[in-house]
Structures are given as structure tokens and as C-alpha cells.
């Protein structure tokens, strides 16, 4: 019995080491760019051998932990490949002069200092913050109002729910071009006939920014409405009936009972709207492509009056072929978004406790 256990241990260790060796060799081949067509198969085989050897190691104490690691590995591996490793590479490339293909040297924090001396980037950052504040308030208020209406006793509630939610199913690029046609033709014709205003709403940065806000609210309010409907339907009916018996009217019931009881739903919705508004890209690109004249900002003329932060990063990397600067902006974007999200969630959770 003891000899069988020893033989199993030796076999497991050999299989584990063989798998580890195969992984290391395949990675070295890939890093050195050696022409070997089976390096991918070698990597997969090495991973399989490594975990097979790990699984069959005869130990009772750590066997459960080993099984947990094996089952979690596919998820952890995908997360590392798609999130952790690219983020680490992004931090690295942001300190170089990388042009998307190769780099010639390190520049340190030069990309970070240069972007804060770039008026167009600072303008994009400012209007993004304004856009987030406006939409986080407007979308949640409108979504909550629609949710209250769609949970009331009116006819064809299902139709109204579907009608309000449908805009969220339309892709942002398609949505942007549809509304571009509306603003350039329907709205322009109406304003021309009514007020003799012969300029499209998208031709100026201030009205173009308002157009993006309107389209975003129209698209996203229905989605937030559905989440609020879920929260409102979970409010116990006996509590509402008790408030009615105590003489509370509809307004008092909503603000004193329903609203505090859906505090967690409000937290979720504000977090979602904050994240989505910060990352606004597709509608911005399709609707205005960031155009709009700003006559004087920090002593310079800007042509990107409606270009928000995500589109500014895209244009820096792709259009201007400055990938290192674009990566530095993306890192800053990540830091800002993370800090704001953490602060918002902490404040919302504190409000939940108070309610």
C-alpha cells in the first residue's frame, strides 16, 4: 500500500514537472519568436499535464484546495489574459514611445505630462465630467418616473414597458446615424420654418453636446426603468396597504416608503449610469464624431468641441497613430473611473444604511 502511494506520488510529480517544462519551453519559444508551429499545442498540453499531475498527488490535506484551483483555473486564466496582462502591458507601453508596432525607448512620465498640457484632452475631460453629472441625474430621474408609471394601474402597461425599453436594443452606431439624420433634416426643417434658424443642431459644440445628452437619455432611460420596475415590484404590498390605512397619500407613500426600500436599486442604477456615461463612445462618434468649434480654450482654437474622453483616446491612438499617448490617457481614464465608482458606491451604501 505504501509502495503504491510512493509510486503514485513519483508519477504525479513527474507528470507535473513534464507539464511545467512544456509550458516554460513553449513560452520561451514564443518570446524568442522561434519558428515552431506546435508551440500552441505544447502550451495546452503542458497545462493539461501540469493540472493532471497536481490532481493525482496523493494528499488528503490539500486535495480539496487543489480541486478548487483546477476548477477555477479556466476563469482565472481568461481573466488574466483579457484583463490583468493587457492592463500591465498598457502601463508599460504608456511609459514608452510605442507606435503600435514597435518602441525605440522609454520616455518615463512624459506622455502623462504632455497630455495635461494638451488643451483638447483637458476639454474632453471637462465635457465628459459634465456629461456624466447631467446624465446620471437625468437618466435616473426619468427612469424612475417611467418605472412608477409602468407599475401603476394603467392599461397596456406591457406595451409601454416594451416601447420605453426598445431604444436600448438599438446599437449605438446605428442610433447615432439615425439621430444624425433627424437632427440634420427633421429638426432643422422644423426650426427653420418656426424660428428661421438655418443651422443644424449638430453644427455648434453647445447644441451638439445637448444632442448627445438627449440621445443618451432616450437610449438608456428605458434600461434603467426596467431595473427600477424590478425594485418597485419587490416592495411588500402589505406595507403599502398599511400606509394607506394610516392615511398616507400616493406622494407620501412613494417618498417615505417605496424610495427608502429600493435604496439598493438606486445604488445599482447610479453605478450603471455613471459607468456607461463615462465610457460613452459609439453615439458620440456616430452623431458628431467629436466635431464642434471652440473659439478660445486655454488660448487655443479647438475643433473637438463635442469629443468626449473615450473618443479622444481613440482618436489619439488610431487617427494620430500615437499609441503610447493614447495608452497613457486610457490609464488615467481607468484611474478616474475607478476612484469615482468607489466613491459613488461608498456614498450610496452609506445612504442605504441611513434610509
C-alpha positions as CSV (number, residue, x, y, z in Angstrom):
1,X,0.0,0.0,0.0
2,X,2.8,2.3,1.0
3,X,4.8,1.4,-2.2
4,X,1.7,2.1,-4.4
5,X,1.3,5.5,-2.7
6,X,5.0,6.3,-3.3
7,X,4.8,5.2,-6.9
8,X,1.7,7.4,-7.4
9,X,3.5,10.3,-5.8
10,X,6.5,9.9,-8.0
11,X,4.4,9.6,-11.2
12,X,2.3,12.6,-10.3
13,X,5.4,14.7,-9.7
14,X,6.9,13.6,-13.0
15,X,3.8,14.4,-14.9
16,X,3.6,17.8,-13.1
17,X,7.2,18.6,-13.9
18,X,6.7,17.5,-17.6
19,X,3.7,19.8,-17.9
20,X,5.6,22.7,-16.3
21,X,8.6,22.1,-18.6
22,X,6.3,22.1,-21.6
23,X,4.7,25.4,-20.6
24,X,8.1,27.1,-20.0
25,X,9.6,25.9,-23.2
26,X,6.5,27.0,-25.3
27,X,6.6,30.4,-23.7
28,X,10.4,30.8,-24.3
29,X,9.8,29.8,-28.0
30,X,7.1,32.4,-28.3
31,X,9.1,35.2,-26.6
32,X,12.2,34.5,-28.7
33,X,9.9,34.3,-31.8
34,X,11.4,30.9,-32.9
35,X,9.6,29.4,-35.9
36,X,7.9,26.4,-34.3
37,X,4.3,25.7,-35.4
38,X,3.5,23.4,-32.5
39,X,4.2,25.9,-29.6
40,X,0.5,26.5,-29.0
41,X,-0.2,22.7,-28.8
42,X,2.8,22.4,-26.5
43,X,1.4,25.1,-24.2
44,X,-2.1,23.5,-24.0
45,X,-0.5,20.0,-23.4
46,X,1.7,21.4,-20.7
47,X,-1.2,23.0,-18.9
48,X,-3.2,19.7,-19.1
49,X,-0.2,17.6,-17.8
50,X,0.5,20.1,-15.0
51,X,-3.0,20.0,-13.6
52,X,-3.3,16.2,-14.1
53,X,-0.2,15.7,-12.1
54,X,-1.4,18.2,-9.5
55,X,-4.8,16.4,-9.2
56,X,-3.3,12.9,-8.7
57,X,-0.8,13.9,-6.0
58,X,-1.8,11.6,-3.0
59,X,-2.5,14.1,-0.3
60,X,-5.7,14.4,1.7
61,X,-4.9,17.7,3.4
62,X,-4.7,19.9,0.3
63,X,-6.7,17.8,-2.2
64,X,-9.8,19.9,-1.9
65,X,-7.9,23.1,-2.4
66,X,-6.2,21.6,-5.4
67,X,-9.5,20.7,-7.0
68,X,-10.8,24.2,-6.3
69,X,-7.8,25.7,-8.1
70,X,-8.3,23.3,-11.1
71,X,-11.9,24.3,-11.5
72,X,-11.2,28.0,-11.1
73,X,-8.2,28.0,-13.4
74,X,-10.2,28.5,-16.7
75,X,-11.9,31.6,-15.3
76,X,-8.7,32.9,-13.7
77,X,-6.7,32.3,-16.8
78,X,-9.2,34.1,-19.1
79,X,-9.4,37.0,-16.6
80,X,-5.6,37.2,-16.5
81,X,-5.3,37.0,-20.3
82,X,-8.0,39.5,-21.1
83,X,-7.7,42.0,-18.1
84,X,-4.6,41.7,-15.9
85,X,-1.9,41.1,-18.6
86,X,-3.3,43.7,-21.0
87,X,-3.5,46.2,-18.2
88,X,0.1,45.6,-17.2
89,X,1.2,45.9,-20.8
90,X,-0.7,49.1,-21.1
91,X,1.0,50.6,-18.1
92,X,4.3,49.5,-19.6
93,X,3.6,50.9,-23.0
94,X,2.4,54.2,-21.6
95,X,6.0,54.9,-20.4
96,X,7.4,54.3,-23.9
97,X,7.3,55.8,-27.4
98,X,5.3,52.8,-28.7
99,X,3.7,53.4,-32.1
100,X,1.5,50.4,-32.2
101,X,4.2,48.2,-33.8
102,X,7.5,48.8,-32.0
103,X,9.1,51.0,-29.5
104,X,12.5,52.6,-29.5
105,X,12.9,53.6,-25.9
106,X,11.4,54.6,-22.6
107,X,10.1,58.1,-22.0
108,X,9.1,57.8,-18.4
109,X,6.2,60.0,-17.4
110,X,6.5,62.3,-20.5
111,X,3.2,61.0,-22.0
112,X,1.4,61.8,-18.8
113,X,2.8,65.3,-18.5
114,X,2.2,66.0,-22.2
115,X,-1.5,65.1,-22.1
116,X,-2.1,67.6,-19.3
117,X,-0.6,70.3,-21.5
118,X,-2.9,69.3,-24.3
119,X,-6.0,71.7,-24.4
120,X,-8.1,69.3,-26.5
121,X,-7.6,66.5,-23.9
122,X,-8.5,68.7,-21.0
123,X,-11.6,70.0,-22.8
124,X,-12.7,66.4,-23.5
125,X,-12.1,65.6,-19.8
126,X,-14.2,68.6,-18.7
127,X,-17.2,67.9,-21.0
128,X,-17.1,64.2,-20.1
129,X,-17.5,65.1,-16.4
130,X,-20.3,67.5,-17.2
131,X,-21.9,64.8,-19.4
132,X,-21.7,62.2,-16.6
133,X,-23.2,64.5,-14.0
134,X,-26.1,65.6,-16.2
135,X,-26.9,62.1,-17.4
136,X,-26.5,60.4,-14.1
137,X,-29.2,62.6,-12.7
138,X,-31.5,62.8,-15.7
139,X,-31.4,59.1,-16.6
140,X,-32.2,58.0,-13.1
141,X,-34.9,60.6,-12.5
142,X,-36.6,59.8,-15.9
143,X,-36.1,56.1,-15.5
144,X,-37.7,56.2,-12.0
145,X,-40.6,58.2,-13.2
146,X,-41.2,55.8,-16.1
147,X,-40.9,52.9,-13.7
148,X,-43.6,54.4,-11.4
149,X,-45.9,54.9,-14.4
150,X,-45.3,51.4,-15.7
151,X,-46.1,49.9,-12.3
152,X,-49.3,51.8,-11.9
153,X,-52.7,50.5,-12.8
154,X,-53.0,51.8,-16.3
155,X,-54.0,50.0,-19.5
156,X,-51.4,48.5,-21.8
157,X,-48.6,48.6,-19.3
158,X,-46.7,45.8,-21.1
159,X,-46.7,47.9,-24.3
160,X,-45.3,51.0,-22.6
161,X,-42.6,48.9,-20.9
162,X,-41.5,47.4,-24.3
163,X,-41.7,50.8,-26.0
164,X,-39.5,52.5,-23.5
165,X,-37.0,49.7,-23.5
166,X,-36.7,49.2,-27.2
167,X,-34.2,52.1,-27.8
168,X,-31.7,50.3,-25.6
169,X,-31.7,47.4,-28.0
170,X,-30.5,49.6,-30.9
171,X,-26.8,49.7,-31.3
172,X,-25.1,53.0,-30.5
173,X,-23.6,53.4,-34.0
174,X,-26.9,52.8,-35.7
175,X,-28.6,55.0,-33.1
176,X,-26.2,57.8,-33.7
177,X,-26.7,57.8,-37.5
178,X,-30.5,57.7,-37.1
179,X,-30.5,60.7,-34.8
180,X,-28.0,62.5,-37.0
181,X,-30.5,62.3,-39.8
182,X,-33.2,63.5,-37.5
183,X,-31.2,66.5,-36.3
184,X,-29.9,67.4,-39.7
185,X,-33.3,67.1,-41.5
186,X,-36.4,66.9,-39.4
187,X,-35.3,69.2,-36.5
188,X,-33.5,71.6,-38.9
189,X,-36.6,71.9,-41.1
190,X,-38.8,72.5,-38.1
191,X,-36.6,75.2,-36.6
192,X,-36.1,76.8,-40.0
193,X,-39.9,77.0,-40.5
194,X,-40.7,78.1,-36.9
195,X,-37.7,80.3,-36.0
196,X,-35.9,80.9,-39.3
197,X,-32.9,79.1,-37.8
198,X,-30.9,77.8,-40.7
199,X,-28.2,75.8,-38.8
200,X,-28.2,72.2,-37.8
201,X,-28.3,71.4,-34.1
202,X,-25.0,69.4,-34.6
203,X,-23.1,72.3,-36.2
204,X,-22.2,74.0,-32.9
205,X,-20.5,72.4,-29.9
206,X,-23.0,73.5,-27.3
207,X,-26.1,72.4,-29.2
208,X,-24.3,69.3,-30.4
209,X,-23.4,68.4,-26.8
210,X,-27.1,68.8,-25.9
211,X,-28.0,66.5,-28.8
212,X,-25.7,63.8,-27.4
213,X,-27.2,64.2,-24.0
214,X,-30.8,63.8,-25.4
215,X,-29.9,60.7,-27.4
216,X,-28.2,59.1,-24.5
217,X,-31.2,59.7,-22.2
218,X,-33.5,58.4,-24.9
219,X,-31.5,55.3,-25.3
220,X,-30.6,54.4,-21.7
221,X,-33.6,55.6,-19.6
222,X,-35.7,52.5,-20.7
223,X,-33.0,50.1,-19.4
224,X,-32.8,51.9,-16.1
225,X,-36.6,51.9,-15.9
226,X,-36.6,48.1,-16.1
227,X,-34.3,47.8,-13.1
228,X,-36.4,50.3,-11.1
229,X,-39.5,48.3,-12.0
230,X,-37.9,45.2,-10.5
231,X,-37.1,47.2,-7.4
232,X,-40.6,48.7,-7.0
233,X,-42.3,45.3,-7.5
234,X,-40.3,43.9,-4.6
235,X,-41.8,46.4,-2.1
236,X,-44.2,44.4,0.1
237,X,-47.8,45.2,-0.7
238,X,-48.8,44.8,3.0
239,X,-46.5,47.7,3.9
240,X,-48.2,49.9,1.2
241,X,-51.6,48.8,2.4
242,X,-50.7,49.7,5.9
243,X,-49.6,53.2,4.9
244,X,-52.8,53.7,3.0
245,X,-54.8,52.7,6.2
246,X,-52.7,55.2,8.2
247,X,-53.8,57.9,5.7
248,X,-50.7,58.4,3.6
249,X,-51.3,59.7,0.1
250,X,-49.5,58.5,-3.1
251,X,-46.7,61.1,-2.8
252,X,-46.0,60.3,0.9
253,X,-46.1,56.6,0.2
254,X,-43.5,57.0,-2.6
255,X,-41.1,59.2,-0.8
256,X,-41.5,57.8,2.7
257,X,-41.8,54.0,1.9
258,X,-41.1,53.0,-1.6
259,X,-38.0,55.1,-2.2
260,X,-36.1,54.0,1.0
261,X,-37.0,50.4,0.3
262,X,-35.4,50.5,-3.1
263,X,-32.2,52.1,-1.9
264,X,-30.1,49.2,-3.2
265,X,-31.7,49.5,-6.6
266,X,-30.9,53.2,-6.7
267,X,-27.3,52.3,-5.9
268,X,-27.1,49.8,-8.8
269,X,-28.7,52.3,-11.2
270,X,-26.5,55.2,-10.3
271,X,-23.4,53.0,-10.7
272,X,-24.5,51.7,-14.1
273,X,-25.3,55.2,-15.4
274,X,-22.1,56.6,-14.1
275,X,-20.1,53.8,-15.8
276,X,-22.0,54.0,-19.0
277,X,-21.8,57.8,-19.3
278,X,-18.1,57.9,-18.6
279,X,-17.5,55.3,-21.3
280,X,-19.7,57.0,-23.9
281,X,-18.1,56.4,-27.3
282,X,-20.3,55.0,-30.1
283,X,-23.1,57.6,-30.0
284,X,-20.5,60.3,-29.7
285,X,-18.6,59.1,-32.7
286,X,-21.7,58.4,-34.9
287,X,-23.6,61.5,-34.1
288,X,-21.0,64.3,-34.2
289,X,-17.6,62.5,-34.4
290,X,-16.4,64.9,-31.8
291,X,-16.6,68.0,-34.1
292,X,-17.6,71.4,-32.9
293,X,-15.6,74.7,-32.8
294,X,-14.5,76.2,-29.5
295,X,-13.1,79.6,-30.2
296,X,-10.9,80.0,-27.2
297,X,-9.9,77.4,-24.6
298,X,-6.6,77.9,-22.8
299,X,-5.7,80.4,-25.5
300,X,-6.3,77.9,-28.4
301,X,-8.9,77.2,-31.0
302,X,-10.3,73.7,-30.7
303,X,-12.2,71.7,-33.3
304,X,-13.2,68.9,-31.0
305,X,-16.0,70.7,-29.1
306,X,-18.1,67.5,-28.6
307,X,-15.3,65.0,-28.3
308,X,-15.6,63.1,-25.0
309,X,-12.8,61.3,-23.3
310,X,-13.3,57.8,-24.8
311,X,-13.4,59.2,-28.3
312,X,-10.4,61.4,-27.6
313,X,-8.4,58.3,-26.5
314,X,-9.5,56.5,-29.7
315,X,-8.5,59.4,-32.0
316,X,-5.2,59.9,-30.3
317,X,-4.2,56.2,-30.7
318,X,-5.8,55.4,-34.1
319,X,-6.2,58.6,-36.0
320,X,-3.0,60.3,-34.8
321,X,-1.1,57.0,-34.6
322,X,0.2,57.9,-31.1
323,X,-0.5,54.7,-29.3
324,X,1.7,55.4,-26.3
325,X,-0.1,58.7,-25.6
326,X,-3.4,57.0,-26.1
327,X,-2.5,54.3,-23.7
328,X,-1.4,56.9,-21.1
329,X,-4.8,58.6,-21.4
330,X,-6.5,55.2,-21.1
331,X,-4.6,54.5,-17.9
332,X,-5.7,57.9,-16.5
333,X,-9.2,57.2,-17.6
334,X,-9.2,53.9,-15.7
335,X,-7.9,55.5,-12.6
336,X,-10.5,58.3,-12.7
337,X,-13.3,55.8,-13.4
338,X,-12.2,53.5,-10.5
339,X,-11.9,56.3,-8.0
340,X,-15.3,57.8,-8.9
341,X,-17.0,54.4,-8.9
342,X,-15.6,53.5,-5.5
343,X,-16.7,56.9,-4.0
344,X,-20.1,56.6,-5.5
345,X,-20.7,53.1,-4.2
346,X,-19.5,54.0,-0.7
347,X,-21.7,57.1,-0.6
348,X,-24.7,55.1,-1.9
349,X,-24.2,52.3,0.6
350,X,-24.0,54.8,3.4
351,X,-27.3,56.3,2.2
352,X,-28.8,52.8,2.1
353,X,-28.0,52.3,5.8
354,X,-29.4,55.8,6.7
355,X,-32.6,55.0,4.8
